[in-house]
Amino acid sequence: MQALYFMNTSKRKFSVIGCGRVGICLATFLFKNNYEPAGFFSKSRTSAQAARAAAGCGAVFDTVAGCARAGDIVFITTPDGIIESVCEDLVQQNALGPETMVFHLSGAHSSQILARAHQAGAGVGSIHPLQSFAPYEPGQTSPFEGINISVEGDPDAVSQGKDIAATLGARAFAIPTESKTLYHASAVVASNYLVTLVKFALTLLMETGLREDVAFDILSPLIQGTLSNIGARGCTRALTGPVARGDHETVSRHLADIDEKIPEFSALYRLLGTHTLDIAGAGDGLPEAAEQMLSLLFKQT
Ligand SMILES: NC(=O)c1ccc[n+]([C@@H]2O[C@H](COP(=O)([O-])OP(=O)(O)OC[C@H]3O[C@@H](n4cnc5c(N)ncnc54)[C@H](OP(=O)(O)O)[C@@H]3O)[C@@H](O)[C@H]2O)c1
């Protein structure tokens, strides 16, 4: 079936299924200009009522299908693992039609998990805010303001998703549906693995006898300065230090101490070193020193 959904300039009524951290904020901060909350449904009625109270408009529904039918746009903001089955329920109960646009807000999944809605004729897309949402507090500022939001899905869903992002005060960028997993992996590396990397640096400094908070205060300007250099000059030109200089004696001493005192980090230091070497090699390059560095990093302990 062909989706008949098209963007127009009249008010778009939307439904929220799953009234947790993201659902409540979405309903509250999207309620302006052309968007109006129409329906709320959650596993517990209390959560749906809380979302209705926060948004100040719309109705609380006892059935997921009733809620979906109230909106032209249906946001499924349940935990990721339930999105597909909620979508299936909506299709089974004929709650979606060619005039409906269904979005989920998961970063880990693409709009393909809404395939059943697509088959039923609805438009489908995903909108992922690159933000960490805390439980909603009355009077709080919008967590969407100024952030970046990825959008993918049907062409109409991408247009609608960009409009939703703009209405929320965020910047939208479209990604191909087939790239959603790599996009999400990128966000995980940038956020979660940065924590892992900082923890690694802190652990090394704490070996000198400093407490973790003191170690962080010491490293923080270096971390912030590096981020700012990457922004200003790009990764290759922002790179400094012994690997980029081809200073294998210094790297050799690092390895000896790490192998002896914190061997659980030896493999990580070596792996990061080889990738750092790749970045250095993309710049002015030191081919001979690079060869030596590579064999040093790969040397078995
Ligand atoms: N939290 C973040 O930082 C963040 C950031 C970006 C994207 N996201 C995405 O946003 C979506 C929602 O995440 P969240 O953090 O808002 O989760 P959450 O706080 O756990 O909220 C999920 C809500 O879904 C409801 N729910 C559970 N099962 C349901 C069902 N079968 N039918 C209807 N409602 C159901 C829960 O209901 P009750 O309260 O009624 O029990 C809960 O209120 C996820 O896809 C997540 O990946 C989250």
The ligand as a MOL file (V3000), in Angstrom:
LIG
                    3D

  0  0  0     0  0            999 V3000
M  V30 BEGIN CTAB
M  V30 COUNTS 48 52 0 0 0
M  V30 BEGIN ATOM
M  V30 1 N 16.8980 8.2910 27.5750 0
M  V30 2 C 17.7240 8.7750 26.6530 0
M  V30 3 O 18.7160 9.4450 26.9890 0
M  V30 4 C 17.4400 8.5710 25.1810 0
M  V30 5 C 18.1530 9.3260 24.2450 0
M  V30 6 C 17.8670 9.1780 22.8990 0
M  V30 7 C 16.8990 8.2670 22.4860 0
M  V30 8 N 16.2590 7.5060 23.4140 0 CHG=1
M  V30 9 C 15.2450 6.5580 22.9330 0
M  V30 10 O 13.9640 6.9850 23.3200 0
M  V30 11 C 13.1110 5.8520 23.5290 0
M  V30 12 C 12.5080 5.9280 24.9090 0
M  V30 13 O 13.5440 5.9200 25.8680 0
M  V30 14 P 13.3310 6.5030 27.3470 0
M  V30 15 O 14.6760 6.7720 27.8960 0
M  V30 16 O 12.3260 7.5790 27.3480 0 CHG=-1
M  V30 17 O 12.7560 5.2270 28.0900 0
M  V30 18 P 11.9700 5.1630 29.4790 0
M  V30 19 O 12.2450 6.3720 30.3000 0
M  V30 20 O 12.2320 3.8270 30.0340 0
M  V30 21 O 10.4530 5.2460 29.0030 0
M  V30 22 C 9.8550 4.2460 28.2640 0
M  V30 23 C 8.3840 4.2930 28.5540 0
M  V30 24 O 7.7530 3.2830 27.7710 0
M  V30 25 C 6.7130 2.7540 28.5410 0
M  V30 26 N 6.4010 1.4030 28.1230 0
M  V30 27 C 7.0580 0.2540 28.3810 0
M  V30 28 N 6.4700 -0.7840 27.7740 0
M  V30 29 C 5.4050 -0.2760 27.1220 0
M  V30 30 C 4.3890 -0.8470 26.3230 0
M  V30 31 N 4.3500 -2.1630 26.0660 0
M  V30 32 N 3.4340 -0.0250 25.8200 0
M  V30 33 C 3.4390 1.3100 26.0710 0
M  V30 34 N 4.3860 1.8910 26.8390 0
M  V30 35 C 5.3580 1.1110 27.3410 0
M  V30 36 C 7.1650 2.7930 29.9910 0
M  V30 37 O 5.9700 2.8170 30.6760 0
M  V30 38 P 5.5270 3.1070 32.1670 0
M  V30 39 O 6.2420 4.3440 32.6420 0
M  V30 40 O 4.1000 3.3300 31.9570 0
M  V30 41 O 5.8670 1.8830 32.9540 0
M  V30 42 C 8.0440 4.0410 30.0110 0
M  V30 43 O 7.3530 5.1550 30.4970 0
M  V30 44 C 13.9810 4.6100 23.3070 0
M  V30 45 O 13.8260 4.1800 21.9910 0
M  V30 46 C 15.3860 5.1510 23.5160 0
M  V30 47 O 16.3860 4.4200 22.8210 0
M  V30 48 C 16.4930 7.6410 24.7520 0
M  V30 END ATOM
M  V30 BEGIN BOND
M  V30 1 1 1 2
M  V30 2 2 2 3
M  V30 3 1 2 4
M  V30 4 1 4 5
M  V30 5 2 4 48
M  V30 6 2 5 6
M  V30 7 1 6 7
M  V30 8 2 7 8
M  V30 9 1 8 9
M  V30 10 1 8 48
M  V30 11 1 9 10
M  V30 12 1 9 46
M  V30 13 1 10 11
M  V30 14 1 11 12
M  V30 15 1 11 44
M  V30 16 1 12 13
M  V30 17 1 13 14
M  V30 18 2 14 15
M  V30 19 1 14 16
M  V30 20 1 14 17
M  V30 21 1 17 18
M  V30 22 2 18 19
M  V30 23 1 18 20
M  V30 24 1 18 21
M  V30 25 1 21 22
M  V30 26 1 22 23
M  V30 27 1 23 24
M  V30 28 1 23 42
M  V30 29 1 24 25
M  V30 30 1 25 26
M  V30 31 1 25 36
M  V30 32 1 26 27
M  V30 33 1 26 35
M  V30 34 2 27 28
M  V30 35 1 28 29
M  V30 36 1 29 30
M  V30 37 2 29 35
M  V30 38 1 30 31
M  V30 39 2 30 32
M  V30 40 1 32 33
M  V30 41 2 33 34
M  V30 42 1 34 35
M  V30 43 1 36 37
M  V30 44 1 36 42
M  V30 45 1 37 38
M  V30 46 2 38 39
M  V30 47 1 38 40
M  V30 48 1 38 41
M  V30 49 1 42 43
M  V30 50 1 44 45
M  V30 51 1 44 46
M  V30 52 1 46 47
M  V30 END BOND
M  V30 END CTAB
M  END
